[in-house]
Amino acid sequence: MAKKLVVDSSGEKYPFSKGVLVRSLTKAGLSVEDAYKIADLVSEQLKGTVTTQELTELVYKVLKSQFGRKVANRYRRLVKEKEVLVADEEEKSFVPFSRGILATSIRSAGVDVKEAFDIAREVYEKLVKKGKFKVKRSELRELTAKTLKKKLGEEVANRYLLWRKVKGLDRPVIILIGGATGVGKSMVAAELTRILEINRLASTDSLREVMRKMVSKELVPTLHVSSYEAGKFLHHIEGMGKEERIIYGFLDQSEKVATGVEAVINRAIKENVSLVVEGIHLIPGIANKFKDKAHIVHILLTTLDEESHRGRFKSREKRSLRTSKKYLKNFQSIRVIQDFLYRKAKEEGIPVIDNIDFDQTRDKVLEAITDKLVEEIGVKA
């Protein structure tokens, strides 16, 4: 059977794809079922090689006969936006260019939302201006990097290229977001997984909860209380001062949870899947043993201002079932743990980021991660 080919305005040919047409039709308001019906009818009438304009007119004609002029005109207006197709390197599969997807990729370089969408729009307009309606992923990546370099500088372009390169590494990226209770670890970690397109996120609190179900309170009492209360249940250190007891209890609990953390990291390494782990139990240095098996990036979040830290517990109370009363009652114990983690991070050379403004913190975390990976992997625009 002869191949059905489409020729764009630049003269490039690519195979007709019912899947791509279906996506365009659903954008025009058709259901998936109806879109496939139209795509099948178009495919039956398509013979040999056609231009993009001829294909558009054929689809218009079929739509008009099946659903009327209004639906057909809606499709024609959509096509006038000049749909660009992105192909894999072998040009065996195609997907429509998405400014939203490209903007998300650009954000991995630490670019803010508006700027990322502006860059994605400019890249799209450059492709259309060149009459380039079919582009390989590598070509799209190169054009995006050049646009970033011109608009925002070589450093940003390098960061963008880095995260494209990370996708093909033979070792995963393991990002650890540590910090005391209430400094905003979970929000930052969740944002990282979205921006960096990392599908796995683990919390040390969740790991501890699983371990609580497996180990009784009588056997390991420190596992069944909050991190800042664990020292009260270590009877062999009763002669210590209050702050020492807090730290020893916290370390005892963290040592137990570390077993679960290491298991999660080991699985990610075995499957070569990148991972974000967040939690108070991530003692600086916890992942040193994995440095030869993964790209480890450990960051400590803090909230150095006491009033800001207190305020976090009150604001968190509004969006969850956790009340602030217990946290505020034990606030000084939480601060003792933060001071300990801060000192350990400095000893280990781990970046410490003071979480005052979420957007600024996110950008600083992204910068710290990419700087570390550039140092280990190396990439140039």
C-alpha positions in Angstrom: 0.0 0.0 0.0 1.4 3.4 -1.0 2.3 5.7 1.8 0.0 8.7 2.5 2.3 11.7 2.8 1.7 15.3 3.7 4.0 18.1 2.3 4.3 21.4 4.3 5.0 24.8 2.9 8.8 24.3 3.3 8.6 21.3 1.1 9.2 18.7 3.9 7.2 15.5 3.7 5.9 13.5 6.6 3.5 10.5 7.0 -0.2 11.3 7.4 -1.2 10.5 11.0 -4.7 9.8 12.1 -3.7 10.3 15.7 -2.5 13.9 15.0 -5.7 14.7 13.1 -7.8 13.3 16.0 -6.0 15.6 18.4 -6.7 18.6 16.1 -10.4 17.6 15.8 -10.9 17.3 19.5 -9.4 20.8 19.9 -12.1 21.9 17.5 -14.7 20.5 19.9 -15.4 17.0 18.6 -15.6 14.0 20.9 -12.8 11.5 20.7 -15.2 9.0 19.1 -16.4 11.5 16.5 -12.8 12.6 15.8 -11.7 9.1 15.0 -14.8 8.7 12.7 -13.7 11.8 10.7 -10.1 10.7 10.7 -11.1 7.3 9.3 -13.2 8.9 6.5 -10.4 11.3 5.6 -7.8 8.5 5.5 -10.1 6.5 3.1 -10.2 9.5 0.7 -6.6 10.4 1.0 -4.5 9.2 -2.0 -0.7 9.5 -2.3 0.8 12.8 -1.4 -1.1 16.0 -0.5 -0.2 19.4 0.7 -1.2 20.7 4.1 -3.7 23.0 2.4 -5.2 20.2 0.4 -5.5 18.0 3.6 -7.2 20.9 5.4 -9.7 21.3 2.6 -10.4 17.6 2.6 -11.0 17.5 6.4 -13.2 20.6 6.0 -15.3 18.9 3.4 -15.7 15.7 5.4 -16.6 17.7 8.6 -19.1 19.8 6.7 -20.9 16.7 5.3 -21.0 15.0 8.7 -21.5 17.8 11.2 -22.3 20.9 9.3 -20.6 24.2 8.3 -20.3 25.6 11.8 -18.1 22.7 13.0 -16.1 22.7 9.8 -15.4 26.4 10.0 -14.3 26.0 13.6 -11.7 23.4 12.5 -10.6 25.7 9.6 -10.0 28.6 12.1 -8.0 26.3 14.3 -5.8 25.1 11.4 -5.1 28.8 10.5 -3.1 29.0 13.7 -0.5 26.9 11.8 -0.1 23.7 13.7 3.5 22.6 14.1 4.3 18.9 14.5 7.2 17.7 16.7 8.8 14.4 15.6 11.1 12.0 17.2 14.6 11.6 15.7 13.5 8.7 13.4 10.5 10.7 12.3 8.3 7.7 13.0 5.9 9.5 15.4 4.6 13.0 15.7 2.8 15.1 18.3 1.4 18.6 18.0 3.7 21.4 19.2 2.4 22.6 22.6 3.5 26.0 24.0 2.4 24.8 27.4 4.6 21.8 27.4 7.6 23.8 26.1 7.0 26.5 28.7 7.1 23.8 31.4 10.4 22.5 30.1 11.8 26.1 30.0 10.7 26.6 33.7 13.1 23.8 34.7 15.9 26.4 34.0 14.5 28.6 36.7 12.5 30.9 34.3 9.3 32.4 35.7 5.9 31.4 34.3 5.2 34.5 32.2 8.7 34.6 30.7 8.6 30.9 30.0 5.4 31.2 28.0 6.8 34.3 26.2 9.8 32.3 25.1 7.6 29.3 24.0 5.5 31.7 22.0 8.5 33.2 20.3 9.9 29.8 19.4 6.5 28.9 17.9 6.4 32.1 15.9 10.0 31.5 14.6 9.0 28.1 13.3 5.9 29.4 11.6 7.9 32.3 10.0 10.4 29.8 8.6 7.6 27.7 7.3 8.8 24.9 9.5 5.7 22.9 10.4 7.5 19.7 11.1 10.4 19.8 13.5 12.5 17.2 15.2 12.8 17.3 19.0 16.5 18.0 18.8 15.9 20.9 16.4 13.2 22.3 18.8 15.6 22.0 21.7 18.4 23.8 19.8 16.1 26.6 18.7 14.7 27.0 22.3 18.3 27.1 23.7 19.3 29.8 21.2 16.2 31.9 22.0 16.9 31.6 25.8 20.6 32.5 25.3 19.6 35.6 23.3 16.8 36.7 25.7 18.1 35.6 29.2 21.8 34.7 28.8 24.0 31.7 28.3 23.6 30.4 31.9 19.8 30.0 31.6 20.2 28.3 28.2 22.7 25.9 29.7 20.3 25.1 32.5 17.5 24.3 30.0 19.9 22.0 28.0 20.9 20.3 31.2 17.4 19.2 32.0 16.9 17.9 28.5 20.2 16.0 28.9 19.2 14.6 32.2 16.4 12.6 30.5 18.9 10.4 28.8 21.4 9.8 31.7 22.3 6.3 32.9 22.0 7.5 36.5 18.9 9.0 38.1 18.7 12.4 39.8 17.8 12.1 43.5 16.7 15.4 45.0 16.5 15.6 48.8 14.6 18.5 50.4 15.3 18.6 54.1 14.4 21.0 56.9 12.7 21.3 60.3 8.9 21.0 60.8 7.0 23.9 59.2 9.6 25.4 56.8 7.6 24.5 53.6 9.4 21.3 52.4 6.3 19.6 51.0 5.2 22.5 48.9 8.6 23.1 47.4 9.0 19.3 46.7 5.7 19.1 45.0 6.5 22.1 42.8 9.8 20.6 41.8 8.2 17.3 40.7 5.9 19.3 38.4 8.5 21.7 36.9 11.2 19.1 36.5 8.8 16.4 35.3 9.9 14.0 38.0 7.1 11.5 38.6 8.2 10.1 41.9 7.9 11.9 45.2 8.4 10.4 48.7 7.9 11.9 52.1 9.8 10.7 55.2 6.6 11.3 57.3 4.8 8.8 55.0 7.7 6.3 55.4 7.6 6.7 59.1 3.8 6.1 59.1 4.4 2.8 57.3 7.1 1.8 59.7 4.8 2.5 62.6 2.4 -0.1 61.3 5.2 -2.7 61.2 6.9 -1.9 64.5 5.1 -1.7 67.8 5.3 1.3 70.1 6.7 -0.8 72.9 9.6 -2.0 70.7 10.6 1.4 69.2 8.8 4.2 71.1 10.6 7.1 69.3 9.1 6.0 66.0 5.5 6.6 67.3 5.9 10.3 68.4 6.7 13.5 66.7 10.4 14.2 65.9 10.6 17.0 68.4 9.2 14.8 71.2 11.3 11.6 70.7 13.9 12.5 73.3 11.4 12.1 76.1 11.2 8.4 75.3 15.0 7.6 75.5 15.4 6.7 79.1 19.1 5.9 78.8 19.8 9.7 78.2 17.8 11.0 81.2 20.9 12.8 82.6 21.3 15.0 79.5 20.2 18.6 79.1 17.0 19.4 77.4 18.4 20.4 74.0 20.7 17.4 73.9 17.7 15.1 74.6 15.8 16.7 71.8 18.6 16.1 69.3 19.3 12.6 70.5 15.7 11.7 70.2 15.4 13.2 66.8 18.5 11.4 65.6 17.2 8.1 67.0 14.0 8.5 65.1 15.8 9.6 61.9 18.1 6.6 62.1 15.0 4.3 62.0 13.4 6.2 59.1 16.7 6.2 57.2 16.1 2.5 56.5 13.0 3.4 54.5 14.7 6.4 52.8 17.6 4.2 51.6 15.1 1.6 50.3 13.3 4.2 48.2 16.5 5.6 46.8 17.9 2.1 46.1 14.7 1.3 44.1 15.0 4.5 42.1 18.6 3.7 41.3 17.8 0.2 40.3 15.0 1.4 37.9 17.0 4.5 36.8 14.1 6.8 37.7 14.6 10.3 39.2 13.1 10.9 42.6 12.3 13.8 45.0 12.3 13.0 48.7 11.3 15.5 51.3 11.3 15.4 55.1 12.8 16.4 58.4 14.6 13.1 58.7 17.0 13.8 55.8 20.1 14.4 57.9 22.8 16.1 55.8 25.1 13.3 54.6 22.4 10.6 54.6 22.8 9.9 50.9 26.6 10.1 50.6 26.8 6.4 50.1 24.8 6.7 46.8 27.0 9.4 45.2 28.5 6.8 42.8 25.2 5.4 41.8 23.0 8.6 41.3 23.2 12.3 41.0 22.5 13.3 44.5 21.3 16.9 45.2 20.6 17.7 48.9 19.1 21.0 49.9 18.1 22.3 53.4 15.2 24.7 53.7 15.1 26.9 56.8 12.9 29.7 58.1 15.4 31.7 60.2 13.0 34.4 61.3 11.1 33.1 64.3 7.9 35.0 63.7 7.7 33.9 60.1 8.2 30.3 61.3 5.4 30.6 63.8 3.1 32.1 61.2 3.6 29.1 59.0 1.9 26.8 61.5 -1.1 29.1 61.7 -1.5 29.4 58.0 -1.1 25.7 57.5 -3.9 25.1 59.9 -6.3 26.8 57.4 -5.6 24.3 54.6 -5.3 21.1 56.6 -6.6 19.2 59.6 -3.5 19.8 61.6 -4.0 22.4 64.3 -1.2 24.8 65.2 -1.5 24.3 69.0 0.8 21.3 69.4 3.5 22.8 67.0 3.5 26.2 68.8 3.7 24.5 72.2 6.8 22.6 71.0 8.1 25.5 68.9 11.4 25.9 70.7 12.1 22.2 70.3 11.5 22.5 66.6 13.9 25.5 66.5 16.6 23.4 68.2 16.3 20.8 65.5 16.5 23.4 62.8 19.7 24.9 64.3 21.2 21.3 64.4 20.3 20.7 60.8 21.7 24.1 59.8 25.0 23.3 61.4 25.2 19.8 59.8 24.3 21.3 56.4 27.2 23.8 56.7 29.6 21.0 57.7 28.5 18.9 54.7 28.6 21.8 52.2 24.9 21.4 51.5 23.0 24.5 50.2 20.9 26.2 52.8 17.9 28.3 51.5 15.9 30.5 53.8 12.3 30.1 52.8 10.7 33.5 53.1 8.9 33.9 49.8 7.7 30.8 48.0 8.5 31.9 44.4 12.0 33.1 45.3 12.6 29.9 47.2 11.5 27.8 44.3 13.8 29.7 42.0 16.8 29.4 44.4 16.2 25.7 44.8 16.1 25.2 41.0 19.3 27.2 40.7 21.0 25.1 43.4 19.9 21.9 41.7 21.0 22.9 38.2 24.3 24.3 39.4 25.1 21.0 41.1 24.2 19.0 38.0 26.1 21.3 35.7 29.1 20.7 37.9 28.7 16.9 37.7 27.4 16.5 34.1 28.5 19.6 32.2 26.6 21.1 29.4 27.1 24.1 27.0 24.7 26.0 24.8 
